[in-house]
């Protein structure tokens, strides 16, 4: 039986702060996905991209350049890179 994601999205939208999002919402994430591990990353927590050429991070986070991210956005489902690409390509 599939579980509706609407309660999850509602909980994310209604979380009053980052702490509640991390503790409350993330604790329930396993109820929605079969993944054994999951996490929450905020863009402002990413390490500085000072060592990367301009635009590399933007390209990596772009659905135009990242086929795994594109699949995730299009299907709204967890994805492993080898679902989208041949083994060893990613």
Buried (B, 14 or more C-beta within 10 A) or exposed (E): EEEEEEEBEEBBEEBEEEEEBBEBBBEEBEEBEEEEEEEEEEEEEEEEEEEEEEEEBEEEEEEEEBBBBBBBEEEEEEBEBEEBEEEEEE
